[in-house]
Every structure is written in C-alpha cells, then in structure tokens.
Amino acid sequence: MEILYRSTRSNASVSASQAILKGLSEDGGLFVPERIPQLDKTLEELGSMTYGEVAYEVMKLFLTDFTEEELKKCIANAYDSKFDTEVIAPMAEADGAYYLELFHGKTIAFKDMALSILPHLMITAAAKNKADKEIVILTATSGDTGKAALAGFADVPGTKIIVFYPKNGVSPIQEKQMVTQKGANTHVVGIHGNFDDAQTGVKKLFSDKELEKEMAAGGYQFSSANSINIGRLVPQIVYYVYAYVQLLAEGKLAKGEKINVTVPTGNFGNILAAFYAKNMGLPINKLICASNENKVLYDFFSTGEYDRNREFVLTSSPSMDILISSNLERLIYRIAGNDPEKTADLMKALGGDGKYEITPEMKAQLGDFYGNYAKEEEGFAKIRALYEDTGYVIDTHTAVAAAVYDKYKEATGDKDTVTVIASTASPFKFTRSVLQAIDPKYADASWGDFELVDELARIANVEIPAAIEEIRTAPVLHDTVCEKDGMKDVVKSFLGL
C-alpha cells in the first residue's frame, strides 16, 4: 500500500519521492508519513540479513513509490566500502550496555548512516518526478551533518550544496573536515552566530518566495539534507531494527524481549527514528532522551513546556548545542492527533514568543520517553570511568547518553533491561575534550590537534580513522564567513543570481 506524506502544518500531501525532493513543505511544515507501517518480516528473519538487506526491508515500507530495483540500487551505492566495517553498524558491549557504533562511515559520525544514501534517493526522486532544475542542497550544521552532507553530495551531477555552520561553535576537527572538502559543487560558510541562528536562517531562505522565483529563473530549486528531510529520517530507523535483530540472533535477547534505547539528542531526529521503529513493532521499552546543558528537551519532557528563551551554552558536545529541536515538530503533530492547525499554532508561538505548552492530554502520550541531561563534568566523568574500567573510549556526545542512562537506572530502578546506547561520533572528532576527560594533562594548550589524535590512538589502542588522516595535511578550500543576516546574499553569490 502506498504511503503518502503530509505536512505537519496543513493537509498538503505528497509521495515519498516528492517529500524527499522538497525537503520542507511550502507551508514551513515537516513531512510525516500518514501512518507508520508495520514490519512485514519477523525479527528472526531480519536477524539473518545483512545491514543492506535490513535497510531494504525497512525502507521499502516507507518509500512506496520507489521500485525494488531503484531502492536496492540506492542502498548498494550507500552502504559499501565507504564504511570501514562490513557490518556497517557494529555494537560494542561495555559496562553493562551495548554501544551501537554509528561512526564507521566516511566522516566518522552517525550522520553518515543517512547521508550516504540521501543523494542517491534524491537523484532517483528527481528523475522520477521529471525535475528539470538543478538541486541546491541548503543545510545548517552543528558540526556533523555538514561534513556528512558535503561528502555525500560532492560532485554528484545535478546538485550543488551550501553548508552554514557556527564559526566558533564546532570542534577544530569538525571545522577542518568541512573547510577542506573537495568538490566543485560544494560551498562552506561560517556564520557569526550559533547553530540556531544558522538553522533559522536556512528555514527563512526556504520560505522566501522572492528568492524561490529568482532561483527558478536561474534553473535551481532548494532541497535540504538536514534531518527535517524525511529522506534522512527513514534510513535512521534501520539501524535500531538492525541492532535489535542482531542481539536477538546472537542470543542476547529472548523472543519478544524489550530493550531500552538511549540517544544523545539535539535536533530530535535520531531518537524520533527510534520512536518510529517502536511504532513499526520493534520491542522497545523506554526511549531515553539525553540532553547536554542545553536541556530544552529535558525541560519539555518534565513540564510539557518548550521554552527556547534561555542562555545558549557552548559545550564539549557541540552537535547537541541546540535550543530549537526541529524534529520535535513531528512528534508534536502526532500527539496532537495529527492535527496540522494545532501544530501550526504551537510552532507559530515558538517562532514568536519562543515557547509553547502542550495540553495535559498531549503530555500523557509521552510515556514512551524518559528525559534527563548531563552536565559537562558528568559527561567527562563517564568518559574517564568507562576508559579506566573497560579500556573503551567514547566521544563527548555518547558520554552524555551514557551519563543519562546511569541517571535513568538510578531514577527508575530498571537495571536489567538490555540497553542500546547510540554512539553517535568517533572520539577522534573530539580528541581534546575526550583526552582531557581521561587525564587533565591533555588540557595543556601546547598539545596540537593532531598530536592529540596520535595520543588517543595510542592510549585507546585503535587505528586512526581515514577521515582524520586525510585532513591532517589537507589545504583549506573554503574560507567564506558572513553575518547571520547575510546568508541570502552569500547563497545568491554562489549561484550567480
């Protein structure tokens, strides 16, 4: 049965390929499937499949206007030797939890899991819909999406990509990864502002009707590689299904046994994918939503009020330094009874007063979630303790999740449910913070970024990822910086408009 996609803010509905191509609905809403399909293979059947085969079984249920041949080709092009392990998403057992390592792709962050396939889905969607314009991918990043999108779309025919990032709000390694990106169709811009400024600016450009006309006249159309694109969200569902069925196949779970899933969360897309997996029939007990000191989501789950009017904190987990969690809108729409008017009103309040409050009836539907947050020192303590106890090294974002999982166990007494922690980035992306957590001597500024890389490889006894080695001596190719209100001019300049 075909699944159409509705906007969270109106009754507009489109096919899966159209939703991927558009990225964002014309009314500013996000596309959501009109219903969540149920898995049509047993978990035991899925347990004998490769990652790519599981990806097909999950994604075919959502992307119903793609043919089997089209979808399998996209998957084969995505999950190949770009990943440094054939398993694609391996799990490491440490300290009583399973760390689902989502950082074995080209840019060593979980964004690779979806952004390796999105360009292929998008090009297929463009051909399917007879799109006659060049696709301009416009993206804001808090550190990882940007590089993963750049790597995915670099030199893909019929596309250009423009990435905006907060100039002083990403790690040195993250910035170096972006500004050294090759590809004639790639553009990287630092803005004087934070991630929310970049994300808000990108959303404004998407809804700028005058710019849309100029773009069309120039032969261009915008699309997005941010997690607001449903083509990002659907591939993320896959790795939760894959993790569960692997644990089942290995005898780590009994048939029907539920797991907890803990996710370090900023823009809410990664944990929303786990929520969708649960609604497809995957046995999940609690979705543990872990925030850093920008704890807007923790406060939302605690009180039912979403309020971005607060100090923006720069932390050592920059990909979570977010006060406007875009993907939460998809959950809001669902708990509002799929009511686009109610959702639009709440989002209007967020855009105006910077806050909204859900009804008690809506809040009652959040029982699947547990929210908490970890302070900087709590994340650092977790990195140190895990390394000292097991020798396993995690990055700063995964540390937030692990620290919040400890708080969940303490608060609920649930210490026996098998728990998967989404490990969202390689520790090599945040070497200074990770090593500083392990031993304060590494805080000394005399340590160079790549000296720290070598040191981390030594003490963790792991190989340096290719993604880090290749930027060690790479030249800077992108040096554009602009004010947050100058983003439109930069885009027009790049496109020659």
C-alpha positions, 0 to 999 in steps of 0.5 A: 500500500502506498504511503503518502506524506503530509505536512505537519502544518496543513493537509498538503500531501505528497509521495515519498519521492516528492517529500524527499525532493522538497525537503520542507513543505511550502507551508514551513511544515515537516513531512510525516508519513500518514501512518507508520507501517508495520514490519512485514518480516519477523525479527528472526528473519531480519536477524539473518540479513545483512545491514543492506538487506535490513535497510531494504526491508525497512525502507521499502515500507516507507518509500512506496513509490520507489521500485525494488530495483531503484531502492536496492540500487540506492542502498548498494551505492550507500552502504559499501566500502565507504564504511570501514566495517562490513557490518556497517553498524557494529555494537560494542558491549561495555559496562553493562550496555551495548554501544551501537557504533554509528561512526564507521562511515566516511566522516566518522559520525552517525550522520553518515548512516543517512547521508550516504544514501540521501543523494542517491534517493534524491537523484532517483526522486528527481528523475522520477518526478521529471525535475528539470532544475538543478538541486541546491542542497541548503543545510545548517550544521552543528558540526556533523551533518555538514561534513556528512552532507558535503561528502555525500553530495560532492560532485554528484551531477545535478546538485550543488550544496551550501553548508552554514555552520557556527564559526566558533561553535564546532570542534577544530576537527569538525571545522577542518573536515568541512573547510577542506572538502573537495568538490566543485559543487560544494560551498562552506560558510561560517556564520557569526552566530550559533547553530540556531541562528544558522538553522533559522536562517536556512528555514527563512531562505526556504520560505522566501518566495522572492528568492524561490522565483529568482532561483527558478529563473536561474534553473535551481530549486532548494532541497535540504539534507538536514534531518527535517528531510524525511529522506534522512529520517527513514534510513535512521530507523534501520539501524535500531531494527538492525541492532535489535535483530542482531542481539536477538540472533546472537542470543542476547535477547529472548523472543519478544524481549524489550530493550531500552534505547538511549540517544544523545539528542539535539535536533530530535531526529535520531531518537524520533527514528527510534520512536518510529521503529517502536511504532513499526513493532520493534520491542522497545521499552523506554526511549531515553532522551539525553540532553547536554546543558542545553536541556530544552528537551529535558525541560519539555519532557518534565513540564510539557513546556518548550521554552527556547528563551534561555542562555545558549551554552557552548559545550564539549558536545557541540552537535547537541548545542541546540535550543530549537529541536526541529524534529520535535515538530513531528512528534508534536503533530502526532500527539496532537492527533495529527492535527496540522492547525494545532501544530501550526499554532504551537510552532507559530508561538515558538517562532514568536514568543519562543515557547509553547505548552502542550495540553495535559492530554498531549503530555500523557502520550509521552510515556514512551520517553524518559528525559534527563541531561548531563552536565559537562563534568558528568559527561567527562566523568563517564568518559574517564570511568568507562576508559579506566574500567573497560579500556573503551573510549567514547566521544563527548556526545555518547558520554552524555547518553551514557551519563543519562542512562546511569541517571535513568537506572538510578531514577527508575530502578530498571537495571536489567533491561538490555540497553542500546546506547547510540554512539553517535561520533568517533572520539577522534572528532573530539580528541581534546575534550575526550583526552582531557576527560581521561587525564587533565594533562591533555588540557595543556594548550601546547598539545596540537590537534593532531598530536592529540589524535596520535595520543588517543590512538595510542592510549585507546589502542585503535587505528586512526580513522581515514577521515582524520588522516586525510585532513591532517595535511589537507589545504583549506578550500573554503574560507567564506564567513558572513553575518547571520543576516547575510546568508541570502546574499552569500547563497545568491553569490554562489549561484550567480543570481 
